Amino acid sequence: MTIHNEAKLEDIAKVVLMPGDPLRAKYIAENFLEDYRLVNSVRNILTYTGKYKGKEITVMASGMGMPSMGIYAYELYKFYDVDYIIRIGSCGAYAEYLDLLDVILVDKSYNEGNFAKTMTNEECHIVSGTEEVNNIIEETAKEKNEKCVKANIVCAECFDIYVNDIERYIERMPKEKNIAGIEMESFALFYTAKQLGKKAACLLTVVDTYLESKKQSLTPEQRQNSLNNMIKLALDSSLKLK
């Protein structure tokens, strides 16, 4: 147990799926897991452990933003001996080749801020997901004949919709990083996994597009109900993780 997690060590599986929203964790447990049980509700960060096609899986919310993700990922890796965390979330896209509801597999996560410097005194602004896990997710997507675009993402400290000048923000991103979109948690997850010798991946569904030629966004209800393909891809990929 930790001050943020009342689950016992044996309550948490070696593979954890992490949506941001606690209600999405509840939705996944109720719709995809068998024999699931609630193992944590501290601060309403709902956490469920159950079985998917016979394999024990935990689904835990991360909350929003890097500080929240950093806390829960660190504790899962360090104190619950979790081996793998797969973030499943949403993002805004600003690459021509991305459309609403496309699923992105994050290759590298770029961050302008000081998460790494605060944690380890290291000047680090880009970090990769675990290649082994990404390869398994890509392989699984091909087997399922589902589109899954591998791309780099920027991990921001401010919710993109509230950025004063999103076009200027996008222009500021280093062109050589080939950044395709924006979200708020992946850098903290990848960097924490790297520091603790653990494994991490991030799948994102595009819910907003920022290019003038295709500017669109999903309603809150559509955001809640449109992520099933990504969820199933993460779950099926989890079956291959040893």
C-alpha positions as CSV (number, residue, x, y, z in Angstrom):
1,M,0.0,0.0,0.0
2,T,1.0,3.6,-0.6
3,I,-0.6,6.9,0.5
4,H,-2.2,7.0,-3.0
5,N,-3.1,3.3,-3.4
6,E,-4.9,1.1,-0.9
7,A,-4.5,-2.1,-3.0
8,K,-2.4,-4.9,-1.6
9,L,0.6,-6.1,-3.5
10,E,-1.2,-9.2,-4.8
11,D,-4.1,-7.1,-6.0
12,I,-2.2,-5.5,-8.8
13,A,-1.3,-7.5,-12.0
14,K,2.1,-7.3,-13.7
15,V,0.4,-5.6,-16.7
16,V,-1.5,-2.4,-16.1
17,L,-3.6,-0.4,-18.6
18,M,-3.9,3.2,-17.7
19,P,-6.6,5.5,-19.0
20,G,-6.6,9.0,-17.6
21,D,-10.3,9.0,-16.6
22,P,-11.4,6.9,-13.6
23,L,-14.8,6.3,-15.3
24,R,-13.0,4.9,-18.3
25,A,-11.2,2.5,-16.1
26,K,-14.6,1.4,-14.7
27,Y,-16.0,1.1,-18.2
28,I,-13.1,-1.1,-19.3
29,A,-13.5,-3.4,-16.3
30,E,-17.2,-3.7,-16.8
31,N,-17.1,-4.3,-20.5
32,F,-13.9,-6.2,-21.1
33,L,-12.8,-8.0,-17.9
34,E,-14.1,-11.1,-16.2
35,D,-14.2,-11.6,-12.5
36,Y,-13.0,-8.0,-11.9
37,R,-12.9,-6.4,-8.5
38,L,-12.3,-2.9,-7.3
39,V,-8.9,-2.8,-5.6
40,N,-8.3,0.9,-5.1
41,S,-10.5,4.0,-4.8
42,V,-8.3,6.4,-3.0
43,R,-8.9,9.9,-4.4
44,N,-11.4,8.2,-6.7
45,I,-8.5,6.8,-8.8
46,L,-10.6,3.7,-9.6
47,T,-8.5,0.6,-10.1
48,Y,-9.8,-2.8,-11.1
49,T,-8.1,-6.2,-11.5
50,G,-9.7,-9.0,-13.5
51,K,-9.1,-11.4,-16.3
52,Y,-9.0,-10.8,-20.0
53,K,-9.1,-14.1,-22.0
54,G,-7.7,-15.8,-18.9
55,K,-4.8,-13.3,-18.2
56,E,-4.9,-11.1,-15.1
57,I,-4.9,-7.5,-16.0
58,T,-5.2,-4.3,-13.9
59,V,-6.8,-1.2,-15.2
60,M,-6.0,2.0,-13.2
61,A,-6.7,5.6,-13.9
62,S,-3.7,8.0,-14.1
63,G,-5.6,11.3,-13.6
64,M,-4.6,14.2,-15.9
65,G,-1.2,15.5,-16.6
66,M,2.4,14.5,-16.0
67,P,2.5,15.0,-12.2
68,S,-0.4,12.7,-11.7
69,M,0.9,10.1,-14.1
70,G,4.3,10.3,-12.6
71,I,3.0,9.5,-9.1
72,Y,0.9,6.5,-10.1
73,A,3.4,5.0,-12.6
74,Y,6.3,5.4,-10.1
75,E,4.3,3.7,-7.3
76,L,3.1,0.8,-9.6
77,Y,6.6,0.1,-10.8
78,K,8.4,0.7,-7.5
79,F,6.1,-0.6,-4.8
80,Y,3.8,-3.0,-6.7
81,D,6.4,-4.6,-8.9
82,V,4.5,-3.9,-12.1
83,D,6.4,-4.8,-15.3
84,Y,4.4,-3.1,-18.0
85,I,2.2,-0.1,-18.2
86,I,0.3,0.8,-21.4
87,R,-1.3,4.2,-21.3
88,I,-4.6,4.4,-23.4
89,G,-5.7,7.9,-23.9
90,S,-6.8,10.6,-26.4
91,C,-4.9,13.3,-28.2
92,G,-5.1,16.2,-30.6
93,A,-3.5,15.8,-34.0
94,Y,-1.8,18.3,-36.3
95,A,-0.3,16.0,-38.9
96,E,-1.9,15.8,-42.4
97,Y,-1.9,12.0,-42.3
98,L,-4.0,11.8,-39.1
99,D,-7.8,11.8,-39.0
100,L,-10.4,11.7,-36.2
101,L,-10.4,8.3,-34.4
102,D,-7.0,7.2,-35.8
103,V,-5.0,5.2,-33.2
104,I,-1.5,6.4,-32.6
105,L,1.3,4.2,-31.1
106,V,3.7,6.7,-29.5
107,D,7.3,6.2,-30.6
108,K,8.9,9.1,-28.8
109,S,7.4,11.7,-26.4
110,Y,8.8,15.2,-26.4
111,N,8.4,17.7,-23.5
112,E,9.6,21.3,-23.2
113,G,9.4,21.3,-19.4
114,N,11.4,20.1,-16.4
115,F,9.8,16.8,-15.4
116,A,13.1,14.9,-16.0
117,K,15.2,17.7,-14.4
118,T,13.0,17.7,-11.3
119,M,13.1,14.0,-11.0
120,T,16.7,13.2,-11.7
121,N,18.5,16.5,-12.4
122,E,18.9,15.4,-16.0
123,E,18.3,17.7,-19.0
124,C,16.1,15.3,-21.0
125,H,13.3,16.5,-23.3
126,I,12.5,13.4,-25.4
127,V,12.1,9.8,-24.4
128,S,11.0,6.6,-26.2
129,G,8.4,4.0,-25.4
130,T,9.7,0.5,-24.9
131,E,10.6,-1.0,-28.3
132,E,9.7,-4.5,-27.3
133,V,6.2,-3.5,-26.2
134,N,5.7,-1.3,-29.3
135,N,6.7,-4.1,-31.6
136,I,4.1,-6.4,-29.9
137,I,1.4,-3.7,-30.3
138,E,2.3,-3.2,-34.0
139,E,2.3,-7.0,-34.6
140,T,-1.1,-7.3,-32.9
141,A,-2.6,-4.4,-34.9
142,K,-1.5,-6.2,-38.1
143,E,-3.0,-9.4,-37.0
144,K,-6.3,-7.6,-36.3
145,N,-6.0,-5.7,-39.6
146,E,-6.4,-2.4,-37.7
147,K,-4.8,0.9,-38.5
148,C,-2.2,1.9,-35.9
149,V,0.0,4.8,-36.8
150,K,3.5,5.0,-35.1
151,A,4.3,8.6,-34.5
152,N,6.0,11.1,-32.1
153,I,3.9,13.2,-29.8
154,V,4.4,16.3,-27.7
155,C,3.5,15.9,-24.0
156,A,2.3,19.3,-22.8
157,E,1.7,20.9,-19.4
158,C,-1.4,22.7,-20.6
159,F,-4.6,21.2,-22.0
160,D,-4.3,21.9,-25.8
161,I,-7.8,23.4,-26.1
162,Y,-6.9,26.1,-23.6
163,V,-3.6,27.0,-25.2
164,N,-3.8,30.7,-26.1
165,D,-2.3,30.3,-29.5
166,I,-2.1,26.6,-30.5
167,E,-0.8,27.4,-34.0
168,R,2.2,29.3,-32.4
169,Y,2.7,26.4,-30.0
170,I,2.8,23.9,-32.9
171,E,5.3,26.1,-34.8
172,R,7.6,26.1,-31.8
173,M,8.0,22.3,-31.8
174,P,11.4,21.2,-33.2
175,K,10.8,20.2,-36.9
176,E,13.3,17.4,-36.7
177,K,11.2,15.6,-34.1
178,N,8.4,15.1,-36.6
179,I,5.7,15.6,-33.9
180,A,2.3,14.6,-35.0
181,G,0.0,15.6,-32.1
182,I,-0.3,16.6,-28.5
183,E,-1.3,15.0,-25.1
184,M,-0.4,15.3,-21.5
185,E,1.0,12.1,-19.8
186,S,3.3,10.0,-22.0
187,F,6.6,11.7,-21.2
188,A,6.1,11.1,-17.5
189,L,5.2,7.5,-18.1
190,F,8.1,6.8,-20.4
191,Y,10.7,8.6,-18.3
192,T,9.6,7.0,-15.1
193,A,9.8,3.5,-16.7
194,K,13.2,4.3,-18.0
195,Q,14.5,5.4,-14.6
196,L,13.1,2.3,-12.9
197,G,14.1,-0.3,-15.5
198,K,10.5,-1.0,-16.4
199,K,8.5,-1.1,-19.7
200,A,5.9,1.3,-21.1
201,A,3.9,2.1,-24.1
202,C,1.2,4.6,-25.1
203,L,-1.8,4.3,-27.4
204,L,-3.8,7.4,-28.3
205,T,-7.0,7.9,-30.2
206,V,-7.3,11.2,-32.1
207,V,-10.2,13.2,-30.8
208,D,-9.3,16.6,-32.2
209,T,-7.5,17.8,-35.3
210,Y,-6.0,21.3,-35.6
211,L,-5.2,21.7,-39.3
212,E,-7.5,24.3,-40.9
213,S,-8.2,21.9,-43.7
214,K,-9.6,19.3,-41.4
215,K,-10.3,21.0,-38.1
216,Q,-12.7,18.8,-36.1
217,S,-13.3,17.5,-32.7
218,L,-15.5,14.9,-30.9
219,T,-18.2,15.6,-28.4
220,P,-17.6,14.5,-24.8
221,E,-20.0,11.6,-25.4
222,Q,-18.2,10.6,-28.5
223,R,-14.9,10.7,-26.7
224,Q,-16.2,8.4,-24.0
225,N,-17.6,5.8,-26.4
226,S,-15.3,5.9,-29.4
227,L,-12.1,4.3,-27.9
228,N,-13.1,0.6,-28.0
229,N,-10.7,-0.3,-30.9
230,M,-7.7,1.2,-29.0
231,I,-8.8,-0.6,-25.7
232,K,-9.1,-4.0,-27.5
233,L,-5.7,-3.5,-29.2
234,A,-4.1,-2.8,-25.8
235,L,-5.8,-5.8,-24.2
236,D,-4.9,-8.2,-27.0
237,S,-1.3,-6.9,-27.0
238,S,-1.2,-7.5,-23.2
239,L,-1.8,-11.2,-23.8
240,K,1.7,-11.4,-25.4
241,L,3.6,-9.7,-22.6
242,K,5.6,-12.1,-20.5
